[in-house]
């Protein structure tokens, strides 16, 4: 039995961050040393030969809410259940890639009629498993049974499935009641290295309108708008311009009152000042910037994302400038926080 998973938002660099278990402690070795420029480096990789370093063992707690699909056998039947520990609505799409010896339901409840045409009701799966697809919309901190099916023989054989999950209320409309605050200290200015319409790395719908801001590693990051923390990662010290780093970015996602989600990514290891479910105010200190994940250098990746109906898309943002004048981020400009 096999499965594949994808969680959105944000972009592919955050694809699997939300499927971690909560409250699990584990130990990991960490190396601390100074690089050629004198800057401190924290990493789980051994430093270059001959480099003087310190080795520490750290206990890390995975605090991210679990957003996943679980497989089990109950009463001689195969069951697939969606779990949403997030403080926001999550949409799921389950695909049966190969049924193997599992007998998929021929006419599951909710797969026909006007209600199905309009999409599943909240918390109720819209199951068309006979066609290999199951959809469900789960409310915050809930779970739902997606599929129950019988199988031939003593064990499930040759059954493969994949799933996707998109965070946020479907069809949310971006409607901020005030301009966004630049997400660093008031009076500070930093260069925008990538913003729409430049698409050097922002090539997917969920990153099209993202803003990359060049800030030194360890720069305090502040909430650009108030909301509720719904997802995070804090335990990565890996970062490089390599596809293997795609899922290694530390990040915070904050649900805003219009249903959109603000994403702050590439944050520094163990620098988060917030927890899932915590309400944050505009301008609140939430983390330090870093260089984790797929990154060519220290910067903050900021985006506002909405669930456009089983896919995540970014939306344009404007920051507050001097005297409250709207500032549209542009590649190469200096952005100042007011």
N, C-alpha and C positions, 0 to 999 in steps of 0.2 A: 504494500500500500504506500502510495506516495502523494505528496502534496506540494504545491507551490503557492506562494503568497505575495501580495503586493498591497501596501497601504499608502493612501494619499490623503491630504497633502503631506509634504511639499513635493519637490521635484524628485527625480530618481535618486538623488543623493540621500534622501530620507526614506527610501522605499520600505524598509523593514523595521524601522525604529520602534513602532508601536506594538510589536508582538512579544515584548519582553515580559517576564513574570514580575509581579510586584513583591517587594520586601525580601528578595533573595540576597544574602551576603556571600561574597566570594573574595578570595585573596588573589592579589596579582602583584608581580614584581615591577618596580618602577625605577628607572635610572635617571639621575639628575646630574647634569654637567654643563659647562659653559662651551658654547661653540666658538668659532674663530673670531667672531665679532665681540665676544664677551657676554652675549645674551644667554640666560639660563634656558636649558632645554630639558623638558620632562618627557620621557618616552618609555615604552615597553620593549624597545629594541636595544640591543647592546650597543654602546657607543663605539665610535671608531677606535681601532687598536691604538693603545698608547694614551688614550684620553683619560684624564683623572676624573673619576665619577663617584657618586654615592649611590648605593642600592638600598631601596626601601621596599617593604612589603605593606601594601595598603589593602584595607577591606572596603569593598565598594558595594553599595546597596542600589539595586535596580529599582527605581521608584516609578518608572513609567507605567501607566495603566495598560492592561492587557487588552489588545484588540486582535482577536484570533478566531479560528475555526478549529474545533476539537472533534476528534473521531473517537467513538466508543462502541462497544458491543453491549446491548441491553436486551435481556430476554431473548437471546438468539437472533437479534436483528442489529443491523448496522445503523448507527446514528451519527449525524453530523450536526453540531451545535455551534451557533455564532455567539461569541462572548464580547460584550462591550463594557469595559470598566471605565471608559472615558466619560467626562462630564459634558458630553455633547452627543448629538445624534450621529449615528454612523450608518452608512449604506453598505450593504454587502452584495457581491455578485459571486456566486459559487458556480463553477463549471465542472461538469463530470467529463474528464478527458478520456477515460476508458472505464466502462462499467465492470469489466472482468466477469466474475461469477455472481455479481449483484443484480438483482431484478429491480429495475427502477420503476417507480409507480407510473401506471399508465395514464391516470387522470387525477392528479392530486388536487386537493381542495385549493380554490383560489386561482387555478390556472386558466379559468375560462370565465366569460361573462363580462359585463360592463365594469365591475370593480377591478378586475385584473387589467383591463385596458388602461385604467387610470393609475395603475401602479399599486404596490402592496400597501395596506394600512400599516401604520406605525406598529412595529413589534410583530407583525404577521408576515411570514414568508410568502412570497408569490412563487409557488413551486411549479415549474414546468420541467421537472427532472427527466421526464420521458424524452425531452428534447435536449437534455444535458445542461440546463441552466436553472439556477435557483436565485431569486432576489429577495432581499429582506432589508427593512429599515428598522434599526434598533434605537430605542430611546436611551438616554444616559443611564449608565450603570445597570444594564439589563442583559438578558441572554434569551435566545430563541432557538427552538429545534428547527433546523433547516430541512433535514431529510431523515426518514426512517425507511429502511428497505431490507428485504430478506435476501439471503444468499444461499447458493447451492454448495453442499459439502460441509466439512467441519470448520473451515476457515475461509476468510475473505481472501480471494486470490485475483491479482490482475486489476484491482480497483485503483484508479488514479484520479485525483481531482486537484483543481487549483482555485484560488479565490482572490478577489480584490476587495478592498474596503476604502471608502472615501469618507473623510470626516466632515461634519458640518451639515446644517439643514439644507436639503436639496432646494435649489432655486433661490438661495439667499441673495439679496440685493445690497450692494455696497452703498451705504448712506451714512457717512460719518457726520456727526453733529458739529465737529470742528476740525480744523486742519491738523494733520499729524505733527507731533513733535519730533524733530530729528533725534534719533535714539542714542544720544551721547550727552555729555555734560553741557549745560547752558553756557553759551559764549564760545565753545570750542568749534573749530572748523576742520573738516576732513574732506579729502577728495573722493568724488564718485568715480569709480573705475569702470562701471558698467550700468547702463540704464537704457530703457526703451528709447529709440528703436534699435540700438545696438544689440546684436544677438550672437556674441562670440561664444558664450556658453549657455545663455538663456534661450534655449531653442525649443522648449516644450511649453504648452499652454500654462502650466502652473508656475513657470519661471519667466514668462515673456515680459511682465512688468515688474519683475524683481529689481531691487537696487543693491548693487555691491558698493560698499563704502570702505576705503582703505583706512583702517585704524590699527595702531600698534597692538601687538599681543598683550592682553591684560587690561585693555581700556574698559572702564565701567560702561555698561550698556543699560539704558533706561527705557521703560515702556513708552512707545510712541502714542499709545491710546489705552484707555482703561479696558478691562475685561477680566476673564476668568482663565486661569492656566488649565489647559486640557491635556497637554502632552509635553514630554521633555525627554532629553537624554543628557547625561552629565559625566559619564564615566570613560569617555574615549580620550586617548592622547595621541591617536594616530592622525596623520594628515600628510597628503602628498598629491601631486598632480598625476594621479594614477587611478584607473578605473576600479582597482581593488579597494580604494578608499570611499567608494560610493555611499556606503551605509555607515560611515564612521564619524559623521559630523555630530557634535553636541548641539542641542537646539532647545528652544522653548516655543511652544505654540499657545497663543492666547485667543480664546473665543471672544469676539466683540459683540456688542448688543444688537447689531444688525444681522448676525449669523455668519459674518465673515471671520476669517482666522488670520491673525498676524503671526508670521514666522520669523524668528531670529535664529540664524544658523552659523555654524563654524565656531561655536563658543569654546572658551577655555575649559580645560579639564577641571572638574569639581569646583566650578565657580558659581553655580546657580544659587540664587538667593530666594527662589520660589519653589512651591510644591504644587502637584496636581490638585485642582479644586480651589486653589487660593485666588481670591479677588485681588487684582492689582489696580492701582490708580495710574493715570497718565503721569509720566515722569518718575515712576518708582524704579529704583535700582533692582534689576532682575538677574544680571550675570556679568561676566567679563568676556570681552571679545577674545578670539583665538584663531587657530589655524587648523582645526580638525576637519576630517573628511576630505572630499575631493576639492583641493584648494591649491592655488599656485603661490599663495602667500597670505599673511595675516589680513583678514578683512571680515566685515559683517555682511551677511546676505540677509536682506530684509525684504519681505514680500507680504502682501495681503491677498488671501486666497479664498475663493468661494467654491462650494459644491454646485457645479452646474448640471448635476444629474448624472451620477456615477462617473464623473470625471472632475478633476480639480483644475480651476483656471485662476490665474492671477488677475488683479484689477489695477488700473492706474491709481497712484497716490500723489498727493501734494503735501508738502511740509509747510509749516508756519515760518515765514520769513520775518524780516524787520517790520515792525508796526503791523503785524498780522497779514502781510502781503503773501499770497500763495506762491510757493516755489515748486515748480515741476522739476524733478531731478533730471539732469542731463549728464552724459558721459564727459568727464574731464572737469566738471565744475567743482568749486569748493562749496560744501554744504555746511551751514552754520546753524547751531541749535539756539532757538529763541524761546 
